[in-house]
Structures are given as structure tokens and as C-alpha cells.
Amino acid sequence: MGIPFIDLKAQQARIRDKIDAGLAQVLDHGGYILGPEIGALETRLGEWSGAKHNISCSSGTDALLLALHGLGLKPGEGVIVPSFTFAASAEVMPVMGAVPVFAEVDPITFNLDAGRLDAAMDAANASGVKVVGIIGVGLFGQPADLEALMKYAVAHDLWLIDDAAQSFGASWQSGKVGSLAHVTCTSFFPAKPLGCYGDGGAVFTDNDEVAQIIRSCRVHGMGKDKYQNVRIGMTGRLDTMQAVVLDAKLDIFAEELELRQQIAERYHTKIGNIVEVPRLRPEATSSWAQYTIKLPDGINRDDVCTSMNGAGVPTAIYYPVPMHRQGPYTGFPVAGGSLEGTDSLSKSVMSLPMHPYLEEDVQNTVVSALKAAL
């Protein structure tokens, strides 16, 4: 068998007994939706995020939708978002009748470049779109420069969402991801650093009014009860069984983050002289959701991936086509009319196996396969 890209089986072996006992408890009490385990999980998430309100939900995408509901996004309004990201970061605006405004990312961190937001504002203005907010994405585990993004947002009377689908567990300076923007959203998709065994997510905020709206919208816009609808909402609840899985994983989350950092450092030592390895800002830690490298100029990425896969070493490409070049999104504003840095990254990046249980001998096999492919 080949090397797993993400090894959930090794992780499960450590927590299977607690999961089994927790699932049995849910089966016994029958509270499959918003059972007592949900409240207990949200309390533990608060310890991680440092946010006043910690609201679980049905997916990372729904977390973003709930956040936009809470912030009052209206049809036709614009939200600045990086183009070098997963579709969920951008698709939530058109779903609500709003407009994603695609901006450039920093070539080193892969995250939204706070110094180039003016170009996105100009593109929106030229299209007659009023920008009301920014979504920064903590791509591959390193938070965006939330300090600079927040400064820009405040100066221009915008709100800021931190899309921490990949960076929950990381920090910026002394602050934890979850408390560094007006609203933070994360995903508990199984492959994430903190993932459940299905879809799940969470929203974090210190704003009481935004939190109230999010909790209402999570259950069809409910008021005093689910049959009194005070606003347009959605079905956005995390099911209780997924809360059991997440509770068990939180027991070992801190240790796993340390292991991910050690594995990232080994990669850096072993391949830092042959490819461009990811670099963290001095203010940041990373949850290392992915270990993403940039290949040297002139190297055929498809050939490298084919060679490594043939040696039993899996690879992945995040993301081969940036959002502003995807068919449904080509009509939306683009900063400067083009995003050359984003286009370049989409052609040169590839990701190597990364998880807390990647033993050094297996990592050496990955490194050897990469060197042979190059």
C-alpha cells in the first residue's frame, strides 16, 4: 500500500474508545440534533478561540454563510476575497446575491496581500460595486496578516471575516485564530487539522448582535422557538454525533499541532535547498493543514506528481485554477484587471503528505521520491 496523504486511521486508534463511548451515549439519549454534547463542544471551542461566542454549524461553507447573514451582507454589495483559495471562500457571496472582488495574495505566505487592497477597491468602484467587507483566508494553516487587514478594514469602515478553515489552532502574535477578526469561520471537514467524520464547522465572534443573528439563522431564522421565524435563515446545525468526534479530537489537538510543526521543520531541513518551502511570518504559527511547496522554474509539475505517485507517494495541487479564472466567476471584479502572482502560484505549487503521524522514515521516502522526480 502507498503512503497516506492524511492518516486518519492512526489518529482514530488513539481516540476510538472515547468516540465509541460518546456515540453510544448519544444513541442512548437520542438527542441527535443540538444534543447536550453540542453545548459542551462549543465551550471547549471557546477555550481554543478566546472568542465570546462559539457557534457550531454544519460545514465551513455554512459558517461563512452564517457569518455573512450576521454581518448583514446585502445583494449587490462587494466583499474582497483572495482568488487563490477554495471555492467556498468566494461562492458564498453570489449565493447571497452579493459580489466577490478578487484580490492578489502575497507570494510568500499565499495569503491576502494587505498592501494591495486598494487595487481591489478600485476594481469594485469601476464596476459600480460598493465594498462592505473583507474575507482573509489562512491558507494551508498560516493566518493571514489579520492585523494589517483589520487596520485597513477599520480605516475604510469595512468588516473583516477570517476564513480559518485551514488555520484553526494557529495564532498571530499573542492572539489565537478565532479572536482576530470581527467574525472567524472554520471547517471541520475530515481532512482539516481539527476535523470530524462528516461535514461540520463553527463561527466565532465577540459581537453579541452578530452572534444572535447567527444562532437564529442556524435554525431557519427562528425567534423564541423554531416555529417563530423572525428572519430568513437556513439549516446550519452540527449534528450531535460529530460533536462527539470533535470532543475526542480536542483532547489531542495541542499535541498534534506540535507534531505537525516538527514534521514541517523536518521537511524544511530535508528539501529546503531544492524547492521553495513554505515560510511563516515571525508573528505567526501554523496549523500546517497542508505542506505546500513551490517548484523551481522550468520543472513540469505534472511529471513530478506522476513520478511520485508511481513511487507510492501521493501529492495534491491546491489550487490549479484560481477562482477568478473559473467559469462562473469570470464576470466579477478583479484587482488590477489581472492577478499575475496568483496565476503563477497556481502553476507552481504542490502539496506533500502532512499529518501528525508521518514518521521520519516515511517522510524520508517522500523526500527521496521528490528528489528523484526532480
Buried (B, 14 or more C-beta within 10 A) or exposed (E): EEBBBBBBEBBBEBBEEBBEEBBEBBEEEEBEEBBEBBEEBBEBBBEBBBBEBBBBBBBBBBBBBBBBBBBEBEEEBBBBBBBBBBEBBBBBBBEBEBBBBBBBBBBBBBBBBBEBBEBBBBBBBEBEBEBBBBBBBBBBBBBBBBBBBBEBBEEBEBBBBBBBBBBBBBBBEEBBBBBBBBBBBBBBBBBBBBBBBBBBBBBBBBBEEBBEBBBBBBBBBBEEEEEEBEEEBBEBBBBBBBBBBBBBBBEBBEEBBEBBBBBBEBBBEBBEEBBBBBEBBEBBBBBBBBBBBBBEEEBEBEEBBEBBBEBEBBBBBBBEEBBBBBEEBEEBBBBBEEBEBBBBBBBBBBBBBBBBBBEEEBBEBBBBBBEEBB
